[in-house]
């Protein structure tokens, strides 16, 4: 999986709080429906209610489906509220189960966690470990800036005892459904706003300075993303490309692609290494997280 030197480096970075986990949809696979299933459920309900069949050739593309529904309903909120309902109805994972990504991450002594997921599992896992966790999200629209102050506006400084979970693409709560980045237009607007935000230093930023610092000065640990996911590449371009990480640090992307990609997996592995200096780990998230916790336990970092 990793060489002994890579494990040693990763564990020491975690011990020093110099590692930032970045959780994607695969971290909650088997608990929350993935994007394709969410898209299918949304379309089925929309078609049932309207009696009109969707002409999209790909009914599993969540970005296209939510864009289509927004256009047909002339409303951007309906699909987001339905997504919040579907996620809210999902049971919480067993955080004590071996290799469960949220539970393992929560037991690490880290100050900052990033995620593109809408659920609150990571926040709940941290609270279950008796940590005074805060939950924040990108305020990428003017309305979101007005709705609620960020804890960072009040001078909050994340620590292992009081960490923050920062949701780049919003949270699945009715009150903040507008924060969800899901449709094609959402992604365009989010990235345009983010690029403008990265070019200035105003106090109320989409990415607070503590989050920017974590991205540029720590090892990044991506769990639950697919090498084939174009949104993952766009995210990396928008963040790593714009923020210019300080020097080369060990960063990993943990994904299980199986044997179906063949030569394409070799190419994509080389692509991520060349473009983003990311090391590819071909393993299911639970397997990697279980082994990671074993190494951290041996080093005395977790009990």
NUTORDO-310678 format. One line per 8 residues: for each residue x, y, z of C-alpha. Coordinates in Angstrom, 1 decimal, padded with zeros to 4 digits, m for minus. Layout:
N
X:Y:Z; ...
This chain:
303
000.0:000.0:000.0; 002.6:002.6:001.2; 006.3:002.1:001.7; 007.6:002.1:005.3; 009.1:005.5:004.7; 005.8:006.9:003.5; 003.9:005.5:006.5; 006.5:006.9:008.8
006.2:010.3:007.2; 002.4:010.3:007.2; 002.2:009.2:010.8; 004.7:011.9:012.0; 002.8:014.6:010.0; m000.4:013.5:011.7; 001.3:013.6:015.1; 002.4:017.1:014.5
m001.0:018.2:013.2; 000.5:018.9:009.8; m001.9:016.7:007.8; m005.3:017.7:006.5; m007.9:015.0:005.5; m010.1:015.8:002.6; m013.2:013.5:002.4; m015.2:012.8:m000.7
m018.4:010.8:m001.4; m016.7:007.5:m001.2; m016.0:008.0:002.5; m019.8:007.4:003.1; m020.3:004.8:000.4; m022.8:002.2:001.5; m024.5:004.6:003.9; m025.4:007.6:001.7
m026.4:007.0:m002.0; m023.7:008.1:m004.4; m024.3:010.9:m007.0; m025.8:008.5:m009.6; m028.4:007.2:m007.2; m029.3:010.6:m005.9; m029.7:011.8:m009.5; m032.0:008.8:m010.3
m034.1:009.4:m007.3; m034.5:013.1:m008.0; m035.5:012.4:m011.6; m038.0:009.8:m010.7; m039.8:012.0:m008.3; m039.7:015.0:m010.7; m041.1:012.9:m013.5; m043.8:011.4:m011.2
m044.9:014.8:m010.1; m044.8:016.5:m013.5; m045.7:013.6:m015.8; m042.9:014.7:m018.2; m040.0:012.4:m019.1; m036.4:013.7:m018.9; m034.6:013.7:m022.3; m031.1:013.6:m020.8
m029.1:010.7:m022.1; m027.3:010.2:m018.8; m029.7:009.9:m015.8; m026.9:009.4:m013.4; m025.1:012.7:m013.8; m026.1:014.6:m010.7; m024.8:017.9:m012.0; m026.8:017.7:m015.3
m029.9:016.3:m013.6; m030.1:019.0:m011.0; m029.5:021.7:m013.7; m032.3:020.2:m015.8; m034.7:020.1:m012.8; m033.8:023.7:m011.9; m034.6:024.9:m015.5; m037.9:022.9:m015.7
m039.1:024.1:m012.3; m037.6:027.6:m012.6; m036.3:027.0:m009.1; m032.8:026.1:m007.9; m033.9:025.1:m004.4; m036.2:022.1:m005.0; m033.5:019.6:m005.9; m031.2:020.8:m003.0
m034.0:020.4:m000.5; m034.7:016.9:m001.8; m031.0:016.0:m001.5; m031.0:017.3:002.1; m034.0:015.1:002.8; m032.4:012.0:001.3; m029.2:012.5:003.2; m031.0:013.3:006.4
m032.9:010.0:006.2; m029.7:008.0:006.1; m028.5:006.3:009.3; m025.3:007.3:010.9; m022.3:005.0:010.3; m020.8:003.0:013.2; m017.8:005.2:013.9; m016.2:002.5:016.0
m016.1:000.0:013.2; m012.6:m000.9:012.0; m011.7:001.3:009.1; m014.8:003.5:009.1; m013.3:006.7:007.6; m015.2:009.3:009.7; m014.4:007.5:013.0; m010.7:007.0:012.1
m010.2:010.6:011.0; m012.0:011.9:014.2; m009.6:010.0:016.4; m006.6:011.7:014.9; m005.1:014.8:016.6; m005.8:017.2:013.8; m007.2:020.7:013.7; m008.7:021.0:010.3
m010.8:018.6:008.1; m012.1:019.4:004.6; m014.9:017.7:002.8; m017.0:018.1:m000.4; m019.7:016.0:001.2; m023.0:017.5:002.3; m023.5:015.2:005.4; m022.5:015.9:009.0
m020.9:012.5:009.7; m017.4:013.8:010.2; m018.7:016.5:012.6; m020.7:013.9:014.5; m017.7:011.5:014.7; m015.6:014.3:016.2; m018.3:015.1:018.8; m018.5:011.4:019.6
m014.8:011.7:020.5; m015.6:014.5:022.9; m014.0:017.1:020.7; m015.4:020.6:020.6; m015.8:020.5:016.9; m017.1:023.4:014.8; m018.8:023.0:011.4; m018.3:025.6:008.6
m019.1:025.9:004.9; m018.1:028.0:002.0; m020.2:031.2:001.8; m020.1:031.5:m002.0; m023.3:033.5:m002.5; m024.2:037.0:m001.0; m027.1:035.5:000.8; m025.0:032.9:002.6
m022.7:035.7:003.9; m025.7:037.5:005.4; m027.4:034.4:006.9; m024.9:033.4:009.5; m021.5:034.6:010.8; m018.6:032.3:010.5; m016.8:031.2:013.6; m013.6:032.5:011.9
m015.1:036.0:012.0; m014.9:035.7:015.8; m011.2:034.8:015.8; m011.7:031.0:016.1; m008.4:029.1:015.8; m008.8:025.3:015.1; m006.9:022.9:017.3; m006.9:019.1:017.8
m009.2:019.6:020.8; m011.5:022.0:019.0; m011.2:021.1:015.3; m013.2:022.5:012.4; m015.0:020.6:009.6; m015.1:022.8:006.5; m017.6:021.9:003.9; m016.4:023.3:000.5
m019.7:022.4:m001.3; m022.2:023.1:001.4; m024.2:021.3:004.0; m027.5:019.3:003.8; m029.6:021.4:006.1; m032.9:023.1:005.1; m031.7:026.5:006.5; m028.5:026.4:004.5
m029.6:024.4:001.5; m028.4:027.3:m000.7; m024.8:026.4:000.3; m025.0:023.1:m001.6; m023.0:023.1:m004.8; m024.5:020.5:m007.1; m025.8:021.8:m010.5; m023.6:022.7:m013.5
m024.3:026.3:m012.9; m023.5:026.0:m009.2; m020.1:024.6:m010.0; m019.4:027.4:m012.5; m020.5:030.1:m010.1; m018.6:028.5:m007.2; m015.3:028.3:m009.1; m015.7:031.8:m010.5
m016.4:033.2:m007.0; m013.6:031.2:m005.5; m011.1:032.4:m008.1; m012.0:036.0:m007.3; m011.8:035.3:m003.6; m008.4:033.8:m003.8; m007.2:037.0:m005.5; m008.1:039.3:m002.6
m007.5:039.4:001.2; m010.9:040.6:002.6; m011.8:039.4:006.0; m014.9:037.5:005.0; m013.5:035.0:002.6; m014.9:031.9:001.0; m011.8:030.2:002.2; m010.7:031.6:005.6
m007.0:032.0:006.1; m006.7:029.0:008.3; m008.2:026.8:005.6; m005.9:028.3:002.9; m002.9:027.7:005.2; m003.9:024.0:005.7; m004.1:023.5:001.9; m000.8:025.1:001.2
001.4:024.0:004.2; 000.3:020.5:005.2; 000.1:017.1:003.7; m003.3:016.5:002.1; m005.0:013.1:002.5; m007.8:012.7:m000.1; m010.2:009.8:000.8; m013.3:008.9:m001.2
m012.6:010.5:m004.6; m012.5:008.8:m008.0; m009.6:009.3:m010.4; m012.1:009.4:m013.2; m014.2:012.2:m011.6; m013.8:015.4:m013.5; m015.1:017.4:m010.6; m012.2:016.1:m008.5
m009.7:017.4:m011.1; m011.5:020.7:m011.3; m011.4:021.0:m007.5; m007.7:020.3:m007.5; m007.1:022.8:m010.2; m009.1:025.5:m008.4; m007.4:024.9:m005.1; m003.9:023.6:m005.5
m003.4:025.4:m008.8; m004.4:028.8:m007.3; m003.0:028.5:m003.8; 000.5:027.3:m004.8; 001.5:024.8:m002.0; 004.6:025.7:m000.1; 007.2:023.2:m001.2; 006.7:019.5:m002.0
005.0:017.5:000.8; 003.8:014.0:000.9; 000.1:014.1:m000.2; m002.0:011.0:m001.0; m005.2:010.2:m002.8; m006.8:007.0:m001.6; m009.1:005.4:m004.1; m010.1:001.9:m005.2
m010.6:001.7:m008.9; m010.4:m002.1:m009.2; m009.0:m003.7:m012.3; m011.5:m002.2:m014.8; m009.4:000.7:m015.9; m006.4:m001.2:m017.1; m003.9:001.0:m018.8; m006.1:004.0:m018.0
m005.3:003.6:m014.3; m001.6:003.8:m015.1; m002.1:007.0:m017.1; m004.4:008.6:m014.4; m001.9:007.7:m011.7; 000.9:009.4:m013.7; m001.4:012.3:m014.4; m002.1:013.1:m010.7
001.5:012.6:m009.8; 002.7:014.9:m012.6; 000.0:017.6:m012.3; m000.7:017.7:m008.6; 002.2:015.8:m006.9; m000.3:013.4:m005.5; 000.6:009.8:m004.6; m002.1:007.3:m005.7
m003.0:004.6:m003.2; m005.1:001.8:m004.8; m007.1:000.6:m001.8; m010.7:000.8:m000.5; m011.1:003.7:002.0; m011.9:001.3:004.9; m008.8:m000.8:004.3; m006.5:002.2:004.2
m008.1:003.9:007.2; m007.9:000.7:009.2; m004.2:000.3:008.5; m003.6:004.0:009.1; m005.2:003.7:012.6; m003.0:000.7:013.3; 000.1:002.7:012.5; m001.1:005.6:014.6
m001.9:003.4:017.5; 001.6:001.8:017.3; 003.1:005.3:017.4; 001.0:006.2:020.5; m001.1:008.8:018.7; m004.5:007.1:019.2; m005.6:004.6:021.9
